[in-house]
Amino acid sequence: MAPDTDRECGRRFDAGFHDEFGALLAWRRDVRRFLPDAIAPALVEELLAKAHTAPSVGNSQPWRFVLVESAEARAWVRESFLRANADALADLSGERAATYARLKLSGLDVAPVQIAVFCDEATEQGAGLGRRTMPETLAYSVVCAIHTLWLAARAYGLGLGWVSILEPEVVTKSLNVPSEWRLIAYLCLGLPEEEHLDPELERAGWQDRQGLKERIVKR
């Protein structure tokens, strides 16, 4: 007799798992403060393998992971961050500018593992299925892989930070990747210096999280 799929799935993930999964989601924070401790290459590869299981439009798997290891490449990225960060600060004034200046916005100086994640917009894999009318789903697929990596890293006690204050064209050129690759994220990975359930931006007074009710619309 064929197994009852719903029951099998229900038994596979019990109440204890749901509690642990909830804790995993709650801690998944944008980490900016890292310890310099090295991360074993085998563990990094395992995390990327888990990210590689993410869903993608048309099974296109458009993500491309670039491990940024050389001091020269990291210096280019850091310089790009400093320029973009200075430009962002210049657009602010008053207390908002003062708060921004105090924020810790990247872990580029300490994070032992740094990964640039690109979307291969020229990929032929998937034969265009599902993205003719919404081509942006190719990039969304890469974001799914990034979120999967984020959760997998936390499951091993690691933190991940997404650095978005960068010049995409500069980073892409600096890393010498194909022009068809679009930068989606620059990630810092390592052991967190501290652990908090609340977002750092909320603790710093930049922006509180809002409730779910205001974000559900019924038609």
N, C-alpha and C positions, 0 to 999 in steps of 0.2 A: 504494500500500500504506500502511495506517495506520502511524504511527510507534510504536515500542516505547516506551510511556510511561515505564516504569521506567528504561530506558537513557537516554532523553532527560533525565530528572530527574537521573540519576547524572552525566551529562556536564555538566550545568548547574552543579552544585556540586562542584567538585573538591577535592582534599586541601588546597590553599592556602586555599580558602574555609572549609573546616572549621576550620583552624587559626585563621584570623582571627575566625571566629564564636566559637570557644572563648575567645579573648582578649577579645572583646566581652562575653561573659557573665561572665568573671572580673573585669573592671573595673567592671561595672555595680554600683556601690556607692551606698549612701545618702549622698549628698554633703551636708555641712553647712557647708563652708568654701568661700566663693565669692569671686571677683574682682568688683569693681563694674562691669566693662566692659559696655556695653549690647549687647544681642542684637538683630540686625536683625528688625523685625516680619515680613518676608517669610520668614525662617528659622523663626520661631516658628509661622507659618501652615503652613509645609511640614511641620514636626514634628507638628502637630496633624492634618494631612492623613494622615500615616502612622499615627498613633494611630487614626484613623477607619477604617482598614482592618481593625481587630481583629475577631475573631469575637464574635458575640453570640447569646444564646439566641433562637431564632425570628427571627433577623435583626432584632431589636428596636432595636439601636443606642441604648441608653438613656443613654449618656454625654452630659453637658452640661459644657462647659468655660467657666469664668468667669475671664477675665483680670482680675486684681485690680491695678489701675494707680493708683488715687487714693491719696494719702497718708493720707487719712482712713480709708479702708477697710483699708489695711494696718495702721494704728495700732490699729484695733479687733481685728484678728486677733492682732497682737503682744500686746496686753493680755490677750487670752484665753489665749494661750500662757503668759504669765507667771503667771497665776492657776493654770492647770492644772499647770504645772511646780512651783509652790510647794506645791500640794496633794500632788503625787506625792512630793516630797522629804520632806514632813512625815510621810508614812507609813513612812519608812525610818529606820534608826538605825545607829549604829556605823560600821564601815568601809564598809558598803554605801551608807550615806547620804553619806559622804565621797567615795566613787567617783562616785556619781550627781551630786553637786554639781560635779564636775570635768568632766563630760561636755559636749560641744558637741552640743546636741540640735536645733538649727535654724539655718537660714541667713536668717532673716527680716530681719535688719538690713542685709544686703548683697546678697542675690540680686536681680538686675535684673528677672527675670520671675517672677511668682507667679501660680499657677493653682489655683483651687478647682475640684475635679472632683465633680460631682453625678451621682446616678442619678435619672432621671425615673421614679418608681415608678407614675405614672399614665399612662405612654405606652400608646397603643393600637397602636403599630407592632408587628408580629409576631403580633397577635391572640392573645396569651397562649400561643403554641406553646412547649412544652418547660418551662414554669414553673408549671404547675398544681399539681404535686406538690412541686416545689422552687422556690418563688418567689424564694429567695435567689439563683438563677442570674442574675437581672437585675443584682444588684450585682456578682456574679462577672464578668459581661460587662464592666462598667466597669473592674474591676481588670485584665482582659485589655488594655483600651485603655491603661491607665496603664503597664503593663509594656512594651507596644509603644512608647509614647512614651519610656520610660526607655532602651530599647535604641537607638532612633532618635537620641536626644539624644547618647548616647555615640559613636555613629558619626560625629557631627559634632564630637567633642571637647568636648562640653558635659557638665555633671554635673547630676543631678537629685536632690533630697532630698524625702522624704515626711515632712511634719510631722503627727504623729498626736496630739501632746500639746496638744489643743485642746478647746474646748467646742462640739460640733457645732451645738447649737441657737443659740448666740450667733453663731457664724460665719454660719450660714444666715440668721438675721435681719439681721445687719449687712450682708450682701451683697444683701439685698432680692430674693431669688429666690422662685419659687413654693413654697408649703408642701409640695407633692407631691415636691419634689426633696430627696433625702437626700444629705448630705455623705459622700463616700467618701474623699476625700483632699485635702489642701492641699499643693501642690507648689512647691518653689523650683527655679528653673532658671537656669543661668549657667555661666560658665567656672570650673572648679574651681581653687582656690588651690593644691592639691597633689594628687598622684595616688598611690594605694596599691592594691596587689592584695588586701591583707588588710582586713577590715572595721574601721572605726574603733572600734566597741565591743569588738572583740577586742584591738586595740592598747591600749585604755584599761583593759583588765582587767575589763570587765563580764561578758562571756560569750564563750567560745571556740566556734567552729563544731565541730559533731560530724560523724562519718562517715556515709556513706550506708547502710552495712550495717545499722546499728541501725534504720533507717527503712524497710526492706523487709520485708514480712510475706507469707508464702505460705500459702495455705489449700487 
